[in-house]
Amino acid sequence: MKPTGKTEIIEADLVFLSMGFVHPEQEGLLQELKLATNDRKNISVNSSQQTSSEKVFACGDATTGASLVVRAMASGKKTAKAIDHYLQS
């Protein structure tokens, strides 16, 4: 079927956006820091958001995979508290 150039409206009850995010880029910083990743190639962290490198913390989609922005924001807040605690120890 050839495109006509006309705008077409398709009625739908629900639309999912597929952005193609799979995992953080493995080349570059992750490789240089030798950070451990899980089976989905996301950065592995402990309960304090600390990576396999003691002084490196990670959060958001880099650790969980693509998710809602509010989850990434909550993860960032949790990580900021963990970093603050680490620096004061």
PyMOL Python script that loads the backbone (N, CA, C, O; Angstrom):
from pymol import cmd

cmd.read_pdbstr("""\
ATOM      1  N   MET A   1       0.838  -1.168   0.000  1.00  0.00           N
ATOM      2  CA  MET A   1       0.000   0.000   0.000  1.00  0.00           C
ATOM      3  C   MET A   1       0.893   1.244   0.000  1.00  0.00           C
ATOM      4  O   MET A   1       1.811   1.342   0.814  1.00  0.00           O
ATOM      5  N   LYS A   2       0.639   2.169  -0.881  1.00  0.00           N
ATOM      6  CA  LYS A   2       1.431   3.384  -0.998  1.00  0.00           C
ATOM      7  C   LYS A   2       0.907   4.454  -0.041  1.00  0.00           C
ATOM      8  O   LYS A   2      -0.305   4.604   0.107  1.00  0.00           O
ATOM      9  N   PRO A   3       1.812   5.207   0.615  1.00  0.00           N
ATOM     10  CA  PRO A   3       1.361   6.316   1.446  1.00  0.00           C
ATOM     11  C   PRO A   3       0.665   7.379   0.585  1.00  0.00           C
ATOM     12  O   PRO A   3       1.091   7.664  -0.535  1.00  0.00           O
ATOM     13  N   THR A   4      -0.396   7.948   1.122  1.00  0.00           N
ATOM     14  CA  THR A   4      -1.150   8.962   0.378  1.00  0.00           C
ATOM     15  C   THR A   4      -0.760  10.373   0.793  1.00  0.00           C
ATOM     16  O   THR A   4      -1.059  11.331   0.081  1.00  0.00           O
ATOM     17  N   GLY A   5      -0.090  10.512   1.945  1.00  0.00           N
ATOM     18  CA  GLY A   5       0.267  11.822   2.450  1.00  0.00           C
ATOM     19  C   GLY A   5      -0.854  12.471   3.238  1.00  0.00           C
ATOM     20  O   GLY A   5      -0.686  13.571   3.764  1.00  0.00           O
ATOM     21  N   LYS A   6      -1.983  11.808   3.326  1.00  0.00           N
ATOM     22  CA  LYS A   6      -3.119  12.341   4.078  1.00  0.00           C
ATOM     23  C   LYS A   6      -3.010  11.923   5.541  1.00  0.00           C
ATOM     24  O   LYS A   6      -2.526  10.836   5.856  1.00  0.00           O
ATOM     25  N   THR A   7      -3.473  12.811   6.435  1.00  0.00           N
ATOM     26  CA  THR A   7      -3.521  12.484   7.855  1.00  0.00           C
ATOM     27  C   THR A   7      -4.660  11.513   8.094  1.00  0.00           C
ATOM     28  O   THR A   7      -5.769  11.697   7.592  1.00  0.00           O
ATOM     29  N   GLU A   8      -4.373  10.481   8.863  1.00  0.00           N
ATOM     30  CA  GLU A   8      -5.394   9.481   9.171  1.00  0.00           C
ATOM     31  C   GLU A   8      -5.525   9.364  10.679  1.00  0.00           C
ATOM     32  O   GLU A   8      -4.520   9.274  11.384  1.00  0.00           O
ATOM     33  N   ILE A   9      -6.732   9.364  11.174  1.00  0.00           N
ATOM     34  CA  ILE A   9      -6.986   9.197  12.601  1.00  0.00           C
ATOM     35  C   ILE A   9      -7.513   7.793  12.831  1.00  0.00           C
ATOM     36  O   ILE A   9      -8.497   7.371  12.225  1.00  0.00           O
ATOM     37  N   ILE A  10      -6.842   7.086  13.712  1.00  0.00           N
ATOM     38  CA  ILE A  10      -7.253   5.729  14.050  1.00  0.00           C
ATOM     39  C   ILE A  10      -7.741   5.737  15.489  1.00  0.00           C
ATOM     40  O   ILE A  10      -6.976   6.051  16.401  1.00  0.00           O
ATOM     41  N   GLU A  11      -8.991   5.400  15.700  1.00  0.00           N
ATOM     42  CA  GLU A  11      -9.544   5.368  17.051  1.00  0.00           C
ATOM     43  C   GLU A  11      -8.966   4.172  17.806  1.00  0.00           C
ATOM     44  O   GLU A  11      -8.819   3.080  17.255  1.00  0.00           O
ATOM     45  N   ALA A  12      -8.640   4.404  19.083  1.00  0.00           N
ATOM     46  CA  ALA A  12      -8.080   3.340  19.917  1.00  0.00           C
ATOM     47  C   ALA A  12      -8.433   3.609  21.370  1.00  0.00           C
ATOM     48  O   ALA A  12      -8.545   4.761  21.788  1.00  0.00           O
ATOM     49  N   ASP A  13      -8.605   2.552  22.126  1.00  0.00           N
ATOM     50  CA  ASP A  13      -8.849   2.677  23.560  1.00  0.00           C
ATOM     51  C   ASP A  13      -7.547   2.827  24.324  1.00  0.00           C
ATOM     52  O   ASP A  13      -7.520   3.437  25.393  1.00  0.00           O
ATOM     53  N   LEU A  14      -6.469   2.279  23.787  1.00  0.00           N
ATOM     54  CA  LEU A  14      -5.186   2.285  24.472  1.00  0.00           C
ATOM     55  C   LEU A  14      -4.077   2.219  23.437  1.00  0.00           C
ATOM     56  O   LEU A  14      -4.180   1.487  22.453  1.00  0.00           O
ATOM     57  N   VAL A  15      -3.014   2.986  23.660  1.00  0.00           N
ATOM     58  CA  VAL A  15      -1.860   2.975  22.769  1.00  0.00           C
ATOM     59  C   VAL A  15      -0.611   2.799  23.613  1.00  0.00           C
ATOM     60  O   VAL A  15      -0.427   3.519  24.595  1.00  0.00           O
ATOM     61  N   PHE A  16       0.250   1.859  23.253  1.00  0.00           N
ATOM     62  CA  PHE A  16       1.523   1.642  23.932  1.00  0.00           C
ATOM     63  C   PHE A  16       2.635   2.217  23.073  1.00  0.00           C
ATOM     64  O   PHE A  16       2.680   1.991  21.864  1.00  0.00           O
ATOM     65  N   LEU A  17       3.536   2.964  23.710  1.00  0.00           N
ATOM     66  CA  LEU A  17       4.708   3.459  23.006  1.00  0.00           C
ATOM     67  C   LEU A  17       5.847   2.476  23.212  1.00  0.00           C
ATOM     68  O   LEU A  17       6.120   2.069  24.341  1.00  0.00           O
ATOM     69  N   SER A  18       6.495   2.102  22.160  1.00  0.00           N
ATOM     70  CA  SER A  18       7.648   1.208  22.242  1.00  0.00           C
ATOM     71  C   SER A  18       8.875   2.010  21.865  1.00  0.00           C
ATOM     72  O   SER A  18       9.089   2.334  20.697  1.00  0.00           O
ATOM     73  N   MET A  19       9.687   2.329  22.879  1.00  0.00           N
ATOM     74  CA  MET A  19      10.837   3.196  22.647  1.00  0.00           C
ATOM     75  C   MET A  19      12.122   2.420  22.360  1.00  0.00           C
ATOM     76  O   MET A  19      13.106   3.009  21.912  1.00  0.00           O
ATOM     77  N   GLY A  20      12.131   1.143  22.605  1.00  0.00           N
ATOM     78  CA  GLY A  20      13.289   0.346  22.268  1.00  0.00           C
ATOM     79  C   GLY A  20      14.390   0.308  23.310  1.00  0.00           C
ATOM     80  O   GLY A  20      15.460  -0.237  23.037  1.00  0.00           O
ATOM     81  N   PHE A  21      14.170   0.870  24.507  1.00  0.00           N
ATOM     82  CA  PHE A  21      15.190   0.831  25.549  1.00  0.00           C
ATOM     83  C   PHE A  21      15.335  -0.599  26.057  1.00  0.00           C
ATOM     84  O   PHE A  21      14.355  -1.211  26.481  1.00  0.00           O
ATOM     85  N   VAL A  22      16.528  -1.119  26.017  1.00  0.00           N
ATOM     86  CA  VAL A  22      16.760  -2.480  26.497  1.00  0.00           C
ATOM     87  C   VAL A  22      17.592  -2.467  27.769  1.00  0.00           C
ATOM     88  O   VAL A  22      17.225  -3.106  28.755  1.00  0.00           O
ATOM     89  N   HIS A  23      18.693  -1.757  27.760  1.00  0.00           N
ATOM     90  CA  HIS A  23      19.597  -1.683  28.908  1.00  0.00           C
ATOM     91  C   HIS A  23      20.586  -0.548  28.672  1.00  0.00           C
ATOM     92  O   HIS A  23      20.675  -0.031  27.559  1.00  0.00           O
ATOM     93  N   PRO A  24      21.332  -0.152  29.706  1.00  0.00           N
ATOM     94  CA  PRO A  24      22.326   0.913  29.509  1.00  0.00           C
ATOM     95  C   PRO A  24      23.413   0.472  28.527  1.00  0.00           C
ATOM     96  O   PRO A  24      23.689  -0.719  28.387  1.00  0.00           O
ATOM     97  N   GLU A  25      24.016   1.430  27.862  1.00  0.00           N
ATOM     98  CA  GLU A  25      25.137   1.139  26.971  1.00  0.00           C
ATOM     99  C   GLU A  25      26.239   0.449  27.772  1.00  0.00           C
ATOM    100  O   GLU A  25      26.646   0.942  28.824  1.00  0.00           O
ATOM    101  N   GLN A  26      26.710  -0.665  27.287  1.00  0.00           N
ATOM    102  CA  GLN A  26      27.734  -1.422  27.998  1.00  0.00           C
ATOM    103  C   GLN A  26      29.134  -0.865  27.719  1.00  0.00           C
ATOM    104  O   GLN A  26      30.030  -0.966  28.557  1.00  0.00           O
ATOM    105  N   GLU A  27      29.306  -0.282  26.544  1.00  0.00           N
ATOM    106  CA  GLU A  27      30.605   0.274  26.181  1.00  0.00           C
ATOM    107  C   GLU A  27      30.819   1.588  26.923  1.00  0.00           C
ATOM    108  O   GLU A  27      29.861   2.261  27.301  1.00  0.00           O
ATOM    109  N   GLY A  28      32.053   1.936  27.123  1.00  0.00           N
ATOM    110  CA  GLY A  28      32.367   3.207  27.767  1.00  0.00           C
ATOM    111  C   GLY A  28      32.467   3.077  29.275  1.00  0.00           C
ATOM    112  O   GLY A  28      33.195   2.229  29.792  1.00  0.00           O
ATOM    113  N   LEU A  29      31.726   3.927  29.977  1.00  0.00           N
ATOM    114  CA  LEU A  29      31.846   4.047  31.430  1.00  0.00           C
ATOM    115  C   LEU A  29      31.604   2.730  32.168  1.00  0.00           C
ATOM    116  O   LEU A  29      32.358   2.393  33.081  1.00  0.00           O
ATOM    117  N   LEU A  30      30.575   1.985  31.792  1.00  0.00           N
ATOM    118  CA  LEU A  30      30.304   0.718  32.480  1.00  0.00           C
ATOM    119  C   LEU A  30      31.474  -0.244  32.351  1.00  0.00           C
ATOM    120  O   LEU A  30      31.851  -0.903  33.320  1.00  0.00           O
ATOM    121  N   GLN A  31      32.043  -0.325  31.169  1.00  0.00           N
ATOM    122  CA  GLN A  31      33.204  -1.195  30.960  1.00  0.00           C
ATOM    123  C   GLN A  31      34.425  -0.672  31.700  1.00  0.00           C
ATOM    124  O   GLN A  31      35.146  -1.437  32.341  1.00  0.00           O
ATOM    125  N   GLU A  32      34.654   0.624  31.611  1.00  0.00           N
ATOM    126  CA  GLU A  32      35.825   1.220  32.261  1.00  0.00           C
ATOM    127  C   GLU A  32      35.789   1.010  33.771  1.00  0.00           C
ATOM    128  O   GLU A  32      36.814   0.712  34.383  1.00  0.00           O
ATOM    129  N   LEU A  33      34.624   1.164  34.363  1.00  0.00           N
ATOM    130  CA  LEU A  33      34.489   0.987  35.809  1.00  0.00           C
ATOM    131  C   LEU A  33      34.325  -0.471  36.210  1.00  0.00           C
ATOM    132  O   LEU A  33      34.350  -0.801  37.396  1.00  0.00           O
ATOM    133  N   LYS A  34      34.157  -1.346  35.221  1.00  0.00           N
ATOM    134  CA  LYS A  34      33.969  -2.787  35.443  1.00  0.00           C
ATOM    135  C   LYS A  34      32.791  -3.055  36.386  1.00  0.00           C
ATOM    136  O   LYS A  34      32.890  -3.859  37.313  1.00  0.00           O
ATOM    137  N   LEU A  35      31.665  -2.358  36.129  1.00  0.00           N
ATOM    138  CA  LEU A  35      30.480  -2.529  36.966  1.00  0.00           C
ATOM    139  C   LEU A  35      29.769  -3.829  36.630  1.00  0.00           C
ATOM    140  O   LEU A  35      29.607  -4.184  35.463  1.00  0.00           O
ATOM    141  N   ALA A  36      29.350  -4.530  37.669  1.00  0.00           N
ATOM    142  CA  ALA A  36      28.605  -5.775  37.479  1.00  0.00           C
ATOM    143  C   ALA A  36      27.217  -5.447  36.946  1.00  0.00           C
ATOM    144  O   ALA A  36      26.615  -4.439  37.313  1.00  0.00           O
ATOM    145  N   THR A  37      26.723  -6.319  36.072  1.00  0.00           N
ATOM    146  CA  THR A  37      25.374  -6.176  35.546  1.00  0.00           C
ATOM    147  C   THR A  37      24.589  -7.450  35.813  1.00  0.00           C
ATOM    148  O   THR A  37      25.160  -8.514  36.055  1.00  0.00           O
ATOM    149  N   ASN A  38      23.267  -7.320  35.762  1.00  0.00           N
ATOM    150  CA  ASN A  38      22.440  -8.509  35.973  1.00  0.00           C
ATOM    151  C   ASN A  38      22.195  -9.209  34.639  1.00  0.00           C
ATOM    152  O   ASN A  38      22.767  -8.827  33.618  1.00  0.00           O
ATOM    153  N   ASP A  39      21.351 -10.225  34.651  1.00  0.00           N
ATOM    154  CA  ASP A  39      21.112 -11.000  33.430  1.00  0.00           C
ATOM    155  C   ASP A  39      20.432 -10.181  32.332  1.00  0.00           C
ATOM    156  O   ASP A  39      20.453 -10.583  31.169  1.00  0.00           O
ATOM    157  N   ARG A  40      19.830  -9.036  32.680  1.00  0.00           N
ATOM    158  CA  ARG A  40      19.202  -8.157  31.688  1.00  0.00           C
ATOM    159  C   ARG A  40      20.139  -7.023  31.271  1.00  0.00           C
ATOM    160  O   ARG A  40      19.737  -6.118  30.539  1.00  0.00           O
ATOM    161  N   LYS A  41      21.396  -7.075  31.741  1.00  0.00           N
ATOM    162  CA  LYS A  41      22.451  -6.099  31.430  1.00  0.00           C
ATOM    163  C   LYS A  41      22.208  -4.725  32.048  1.00  0.00           C
ATOM    164  O   LYS A  41      22.763  -3.725  31.594  1.00  0.00           O
ATOM    165  N   ASN A  42      21.371  -4.686  33.090  1.00  0.00           N
ATOM    166  CA  ASN A  42      21.219  -3.463  33.871  1.00  0.00           C
ATOM    167  C   ASN A  42      22.280  -3.469  34.956  1.00  0.00           C
ATOM    168  O   ASN A  42      22.766  -4.535  35.333  1.00  0.00           O
ATOM    169  N   ILE A  43      22.650  -2.299  35.466  1.00  0.00           N
ATOM    170  CA  ILE A  43      23.683  -2.200  36.499  1.00  0.00           C
ATOM    171  C   ILE A  43      23.170  -2.832  37.791  1.00  0.00           C
ATOM    172  O   ILE A  43      22.078  -2.498  38.251  1.00  0.00           O
ATOM    173  N   SER A  44      23.942  -3.734  38.373  1.00  0.00           N
ATOM    174  CA  SER A  44      23.575  -4.375  39.639  1.00  0.00           C
ATOM    175  C   SER A  44      23.902  -3.446  40.800  1.00  0.00           C
ATOM    176  O   SER A  44      24.981  -2.855  40.851  1.00  0.00           O
ATOM    177  N   VAL A  45      22.966  -3.322  41.726  1.00  0.00           N
ATOM    178  CA  VAL A  45      23.165  -2.508  42.930  1.00  0.00           C
ATOM    179  C   VAL A  45      22.677  -3.268  44.148  1.00  0.00           C
ATOM    180  O   VAL A  45      21.855  -4.178  44.044  1.00  0.00           O
ATOM    181  N   ASN A  46      23.206  -2.873  45.322  1.00  0.00           N
ATOM    182  CA  ASN A  46      22.718  -3.459  46.565  1.00  0.00           C
ATOM    183  C   ASN A  46      21.559  -2.621  47.096  1.00  0.00           C
ATOM    184  O   ASN A  46      21.069  -1.737  46.393  1.00  0.00           O
ATOM    185  N   SER A  47      21.120  -2.878  48.308  1.00  0.00           N
ATOM    186  CA  SER A  47      19.971  -2.159  48.865  1.00  0.00           C
ATOM    187  C   SER A  47      20.239  -0.667  49.075  1.00  0.00           C
ATOM    188  O   SER A  47      19.304   0.117  49.239  1.00  0.00           O
ATOM    189  N   SER A  48      21.513  -0.278  49.069  1.00  0.00           N
ATOM    190  CA  SER A  48      21.888   1.139  49.195  1.00  0.00           C
ATOM    191  C   SER A  48      22.207   1.766  47.843  1.00  0.00           C
ATOM    192  O   SER A  48      22.763   2.862  47.773  1.00  0.00           O
ATOM    193  N   GLN A  49      21.854   1.070  46.780  1.00  0.00           N
ATOM    194  CA  GLN A  49      22.086   1.549  45.416  1.00  0.00           C
ATOM    195  C   GLN A  49      23.567   1.604  45.042  1.00  0.00           C
ATOM    196  O   GLN A  49      23.947   2.262  44.074  1.00  0.00           O
ATOM    197  N   GLN A  50      24.403   0.905  45.821  1.00  0.00           N
ATOM    198  CA  GLN A  50      25.832   0.850  45.559  1.00  0.00           C
ATOM    199  C   GLN A  50      26.100  -0.222  44.506  1.00  0.00           C
ATOM    200  O   GLN A  50      25.518  -1.306  44.546  1.00  0.00           O
ATOM    201  N   THR A  51      26.982   0.092  43.571  1.00  0.00           N
ATOM    202  CA  THR A  51      27.344  -0.871  42.531  1.00  0.00           C
ATOM    203  C   THR A  51      28.454  -1.790  43.040  1.00  0.00           C
ATOM    204  O   THR A  51      28.812  -1.755  44.217  1.00  0.00           O
ATOM    205  N   SER A  52      28.981  -2.592  42.157  1.00  0.00           N
ATOM    206  CA  SER A  52      30.097  -3.480  42.508  1.00  0.00           C
ATOM    207  C   SER A  52      31.379  -2.693  42.775  1.00  0.00           C
ATOM    208  O   SER A  52      32.339  -3.240  43.318  1.00  0.00           O
ATOM    209  N   SER A  53      31.401  -1.427  42.401  1.00  0.00           N
ATOM    210  CA  SER A  53      32.509  -0.531  42.715  1.00  0.00           C
ATOM    211  C   SER A  53      32.064   0.321  43.905  1.00  0.00           C
ATOM    212  O   SER A  53      31.147   1.132  43.772  1.00  0.00           O
ATOM    213  N   GLU A  54      32.694   0.150  45.050  1.00  0.00           N
ATOM    214  CA  GLU A  54      32.235   0.714  46.328  1.00  0.00           C
ATOM    215  C   GLU A  54      31.824   2.185  46.285  1.00  0.00           C
ATOM    216  O   GLU A  54      30.854   2.572  46.937  1.00  0.00           O
ATOM    217  N   LYS A  55      32.541   3.004  45.532  1.00  0.00           N
ATOM    218  CA  LYS A  55      32.264   4.438  45.528  1.00  0.00           C
ATOM    219  C   LYS A  55      31.357   4.878  44.379  1.00  0.00           C
ATOM    220  O   LYS A  55      31.210   6.074  44.129  1.00  0.00           O
ATOM    221  N   VAL A  56      30.758   3.930  43.689  1.00  0.00           N
ATOM    222  CA  VAL A  56      29.881   4.247  42.560  1.00  0.00           C
ATOM    223  C   VAL A  56      28.467   3.791  42.877  1.00  0.00           C
ATOM    224  O   VAL A  56      28.238   2.637  43.240  1.00  0.00           O
ATOM    225  N   PHE A  57      27.522   4.714  42.735  1.00  0.00           N
ATOM    226  CA  PHE A  57      26.114   4.432  42.980  1.00  0.00           C
ATOM    227  C   PHE A  57      25.363   4.566  41.660  1.00  0.00           C
ATOM    228  O   PHE A  57      25.792   5.304  40.773  1.00  0.00           O
ATOM    229  N   ALA A  58      24.262   3.869  41.529  1.00  0.00           N
ATOM    230  CA  ALA A  58      23.453   3.954  40.308  1.00  0.00           C
ATOM    231  C   ALA A  58      21.980   3.894  40.681  1.00  0.00           C
ATOM    232  O   ALA A  58      21.616   3.395  41.746  1.00  0.00           O
ATOM    233  N   CYS A  59      21.140   4.408  39.793  1.00  0.00           N
ATOM    234  CA  CYS A  59      19.706   4.407  40.072  1.00  0.00           C
ATOM    235  C   CYS A  59      18.902   4.509  38.781  1.00  0.00           C
ATOM    236  O   CYS A  59      19.463   4.605  37.689  1.00  0.00           O
ATOM    237  N   GLY A  60      17.593   4.485  38.922  1.00  0.00           N
ATOM    238  CA  GLY A  60      16.693   4.676  37.794  1.00  0.00           C
ATOM    239  C   GLY A  60      16.748   3.556  36.779  1.00  0.00           C
ATOM    240  O   GLY A  60      17.029   2.403  37.108  1.00  0.00           O
ATOM    241  N   ASP A  61      16.471   3.921  35.531  1.00  0.00           N
ATOM    242  CA  ASP A  61      16.392   2.936  34.453  1.00  0.00           C
ATOM    243  C   ASP A  61      17.691   2.157  34.260  1.00  0.00           C
ATOM    244  O   ASP A  61      17.663   1.030  33.766  1.00  0.00           O
ATOM    245  N   ALA A  62      18.827   2.740  34.641  1.00  0.00           N
ATOM    246  CA  ALA A  62      20.107   2.041  34.487  1.00  0.00           C
ATOM    247  C   ALA A  62      20.166   0.791  35.356  1.00  0.00           C
ATOM    248  O   ALA A  62      20.916  -0.139  35.058  1.00  0.00           O
ATOM    249  N   THR A  63      19.369   0.766  36.441  1.00  0.00           N
ATOM    250  CA  THR A  63      19.379  -0.389  37.349  1.00  0.00           C
ATOM    251  C   THR A  63      18.154  -1.278  37.201  1.00  0.00           C
ATOM    252  O   THR A  63      18.221  -2.475  37.480  1.00  0.00           O
ATOM    253  N   THR A  64      17.045  -0.713  36.767  1.00  0.00           N
ATOM    254  CA  THR A  64      15.798  -1.496  36.703  1.00  0.00           C
ATOM    255  C   THR A  64      15.329  -1.778  35.297  1.00  0.00           C
ATOM    256  O   THR A  64      14.464  -2.629  35.092  1.00  0.00           O
ATOM    257  N   GLY A  65      15.878  -1.086  34.331  1.00  0.00           N
ATOM    258  CA  GLY A  65      15.343  -1.155  32.979  1.00  0.00           C
ATOM    259  C   GLY A  65      14.279  -0.076  32.841  1.00  0.00           C
ATOM    260  O   GLY A  65      13.940   0.604  33.809  1.00  0.00           O
ATOM    261  N   ALA A  66      13.772   0.070  31.663  1.00  0.00           N
ATOM    262  CA  ALA A  66      12.799   1.121  31.390  1.00  0.00           C
ATOM    263  C   ALA A  66      11.580   0.972  32.287  1.00  0.00           C
ATOM    264  O   ALA A  66      11.038  -0.121  32.449  1.00  0.00           O
ATOM    265  N   SER A  67      11.164   2.083  32.863  1.00  0.00           N
ATOM    266  CA  SER A  67      10.021   2.088  33.759  1.00  0.00           C
ATOM    267  C   SER A  67       9.399   3.477  33.756  1.00  0.00           C
ATOM    268  O   SER A  67       9.736   4.317  32.921  1.00  0.00           O
ATOM    269  N   LEU A  68       8.505   3.708  34.682  1.00  0.00           N
ATOM    270  CA  LEU A  68       7.858   5.010  34.793  1.00  0.00           C
ATOM    271  C   LEU A  68       8.824   6.051  35.330  1.00  0.00           C
ATOM    272  O   LEU A  68       9.699   5.736  36.137  1.00  0.00           O
ATOM    273  N   VAL A  69       8.668   7.288  34.887  1.00  0.00           N
ATOM    274  CA  VAL A  69       9.558   8.357  35.324  1.00  0.00           C
ATOM    275  C   VAL A  69       9.446   8.574  36.833  1.00  0.00           C
ATOM    276  O   VAL A  69      10.436   8.938  37.467  1.00  0.00           O
ATOM    277  N   VAL A  70       8.278   8.362  37.419  1.00  0.00           N
ATOM    278  CA  VAL A  70       8.142   8.557  38.867  1.00  0.00           C
ATOM    279  C   VAL A  70       8.958   7.525  39.630  1.00  0.00           C
ATOM    280  O   VAL A  70       9.436   7.812  40.727  1.00  0.00           O
ATOM    281  N   ARG A  71       9.125   6.337  39.077  1.00  0.00           N
ATOM    282  CA  ARG A  71       9.974   5.327  39.725  1.00  0.00           C
ATOM    283  C   ARG A  71      11.443   5.737  39.644  1.00  0.00           C
ATOM    284  O   ARG A  71      12.200   5.551  40.597  1.00  0.00           O
ATOM    285  N   ALA A  72      11.834   6.286  38.518  1.00  0.00           N
ATOM    286  CA  ALA A  72      13.212   6.757  38.372  1.00  0.00           C
ATOM    287  C   ALA A  72      13.486   7.902  39.339  1.00  0.00           C
ATOM    288  O   ALA A  72      14.564   7.983  39.927  1.00  0.00           O
ATOM    289  N   MET A  73      12.508   8.784  39.499  1.00  0.00           N
ATOM    290  CA  MET A  73      12.666   9.902  40.434  1.00  0.00           C
ATOM    291  C   MET A  73      12.783   9.397  41.866  1.00  0.00           C
ATOM    292  O   MET A  73      13.623   9.878  42.625  1.00  0.00           O
ATOM    293  N   ALA A  74      11.955   8.439  42.238  1.00  0.00           N
ATOM    294  CA  ALA A  74      12.015   7.866  43.590  1.00  0.00           C
ATOM    295  C   ALA A  74      13.350   7.161  43.804  1.00  0.00           C
ATOM    296  O   ALA A  74      13.933   7.243  44.885  1.00  0.00           O
ATOM    297  N   SER A  75      13.828   6.476  42.785  1.00  0.00           N
ATOM    298  CA  SER A  75      15.117   5.801  42.867  1.00  0.00           C
ATOM    299  C   SER A  75      16.246   6.812  43.050  1.00  0.00           C
ATOM    300  O   SER A  75      17.175   6.576  43.823  1.00  0.00           O
ATOM    301  N   GLY A  76      16.164   7.929  42.345  1.00  0.00           N
ATOM    302  CA  GLY A  76      17.171   8.984  42.485  1.00  0.00           C
ATOM    303  C   GLY A  76      17.197   9.561  43.890  1.00  0.00           C
ATOM    304  O   GLY A  76      18.263   9.818  44.448  1.00  0.00           O
ATOM    305  N   LYS A  77      16.011   9.764  44.455  1.00  0.00           N
ATOM    306  CA  LYS A  77      15.911  10.296  45.821  1.00  0.00           C
ATOM    307  C   LYS A  77      16.497   9.308  46.829  1.00  0.00           C
ATOM    308  O   LYS A  77      17.221   9.698  47.745  1.00  0.00           O
ATOM    309  N   LYS A  78      16.174   8.021  46.649  1.00  0.00           N
ATOM    310  CA  LYS A  78      16.709   6.978  47.537  1.00  0.00           C
ATOM    311  C   LYS A  78      18.234   6.925  47.429  1.00  0.00           C
ATOM    312  O   LYS A  78      18.933   6.789  48.434  1.00  0.00           O
ATOM    313  N   THR A  79      18.732   7.033  46.214  1.00  0.00           N
ATOM    314  CA  THR A  79      20.178   6.976  45.990  1.00  0.00           C
ATOM    315  C   THR A  79      20.875   8.189  46.585  1.00  0.00           C
ATOM    316  O   THR A  79      21.957   8.059  47.158  1.00  0.00           O
ATOM    317  N   ALA A  80      20.275   9.363  46.460  1.00  0.00           N
ATOM    318  CA  ALA A  80      20.866  10.581  47.046  1.00  0.00           C
ATOM    319  C   ALA A  80      20.997  10.432  48.559  1.00  0.00           C
ATOM    320  O   ALA A  80      22.009  10.834  49.133  1.00  0.00           O
ATOM    321  N   LYS A  81      19.986   9.859  49.208  1.00  0.00           N
ATOM    322  CA  LYS A  81      20.053   9.631  50.656  1.00  0.00           C
ATOM    323  C   LYS A  81      21.159   8.639  50.993  1.00  0.00           C
ATOM    324  O   LYS A  81      21.887   8.820  51.969  1.00  0.00           O
ATOM    325  N   ALA A  82      21.282   7.584  50.177  1.00  0.00           N
ATOM    326  CA  ALA A  82      22.317   6.574  50.412  1.00  0.00           C
ATOM    327  C   ALA A  82      23.717   7.173  50.244  1.00  0.00           C
ATOM    328  O   ALA A  82      24.623   6.863  51.018  1.00  0.00           O
ATOM    329  N   ILE A  83      23.889   8.018  49.246  1.00  0.00           N
ATOM    330  CA  ILE A  83      25.183   8.671  49.026  1.00  0.00           C
ATOM    331  C   ILE A  83      25.511   9.598  50.199  1.00  0.00           C
ATOM    332  O   ILE A  83      26.643   9.619  50.681  1.00  0.00           O
ATOM    333  N   ASP A  84      24.526  10.353  50.648  1.00  0.00           N
ATOM    334  CA  ASP A  84      24.717  11.244  51.792  1.00  0.00           C
ATOM    335  C   ASP A  84      25.157  10.442  53.013  1.00  0.00           C
ATOM    336  O   ASP A  84      26.092  10.833  53.712  1.00  0.00           O
ATOM    337  N   HIS A  85      24.493   9.332  53.266  1.00  0.00           N
ATOM    338  CA  HIS A  85      24.834   8.460  54.407  1.00  0.00           C
ATOM    339  C   HIS A  85      26.249   7.919  54.248  1.00  0.00           C
ATOM    340  O   HIS A  85      27.012   7.886  55.213  1.00  0.00           O
ATOM    341  N   TYR A  86      26.605   7.496  53.034  1.00  0.00           N
ATOM    342  CA  TYR A  86      27.935   6.958  52.753  1.00  0.00           C
ATOM    343  C   TYR A  86      29.005   8.014  53.031  1.00  0.00           C
ATOM    344  O   TYR A  86      30.027   7.720  53.651  1.00  0.00           O
ATOM    345  N   LEU A  87      28.767   9.236  52.573  1.00  0.00           N
ATOM    346  CA  LEU A  87      29.757  10.304  52.742  1.00  0.00           C
ATOM    347  C   LEU A  87      29.908  10.734  54.199  1.00  0.00           C
ATOM    348  O   LEU A  87      30.973  11.212  54.592  1.00  0.00           O
ATOM    349  N   GLN A  88      28.858  10.572  55.004  1.00  0.00           N
ATOM    350  CA  GLN A  88      28.934  10.951  56.393  1.00  0.00           C
ATOM    351  C   GLN A  88      29.465   9.836  57.288  1.00  0.00           C
ATOM    352  O   GLN A  88      29.709  10.061  58.474  1.00  0.00           O
ATOM    353  N   SER A  89      29.646   8.653  56.744  1.00  0.00           N
ATOM    354  CA  SER A  89      30.143   7.510  57.526  1.00  0.00           C
ATOM    355  C   SER A  89      31.644   7.586  57.728  1.00  0.00           C
ATOM    356  O   SER A  89      32.227   6.707  58.363  1.00  0.00           O
TER     357      SER A  89
END
""", "prot")
cmd.dss("prot")
cmd.show_as("cartoon", "prot")
cmd.util.cbc("prot")
cmd.orient("prot")
